[in-house]
Amino acid sequence: MKKLAIIFAFCLATTSVFAQSTTARTGIRGGFSASNLRIKEYTERNPLYGFHVSAFTQIPVITDFLYIQPEVGYTNKGTRATFNVAGFENESKFKLNYVEVPVLATFKIGDFVDIHAGPYFGYLLKAAAENKNNIAGSSSTLLDTDNFKRFDYVVGAGLTLYFGKFLISTRYNLGLQKVADSFVAQQVLGNAKNTSAQLSVGVTL
């Protein structure tokens, strides 16, 4: 009888922990991003490091379990290539800046962990190329955005941990749209698509 009482008490305590009401949050997140282009023709590439920032909110679908999380934000994407031939060192960066609107399905595990996944819709604001070498120095050129697809379609997935009003989040994003649009851009980029990984910190309201 004593053992049954102990088991019952344990089950009751466990249930109360997991049954506590979860929180629908609104906040901002931002931080470090590492992006690249998926290009079959080229293998020696390095990630382009940049930043991202976004505002988000959560809308209950199934209370305490499933929420829709729309966001709006800004992010850097692109790729970087380096080479060293006979003492000639060169680094080239291809930068794409997007406004993005993710619409994520967010699954809550208690009030401390969110797992999220869903589609993104991005709009290209700016394209640029930077080149730096040990002979000619540095140069930067704005590129004609008409050479690239203005809209990007992405799927993303990640994990968020909450510590009171503060959060830490990771996310991986996989582009579905080709970056190049014009004939000239396609000759350079082929069927390349965006990819990026993000590490964020943030605060909820």
Secondary structure, DSSP 8 states (H G I E B T S, - for coil): -HHHHHHHHHHHHHHHHHTS-----EEEEEEEEEEEEE-TT----B-EEEEEEEEEE-EEEETTTEEEEEEEEEEEEEEEEEEEETTEEEEEEEEEEEEEEEEEEEEEETTTEEEEEEEEEEEEEEEEEEEEETTTEEEEEEE-GGGB-SEEEEEEEEEEEEETTEEEEEEEEEEEEESB-SHHHHHHHTT-EEEEEEEEEEEE-
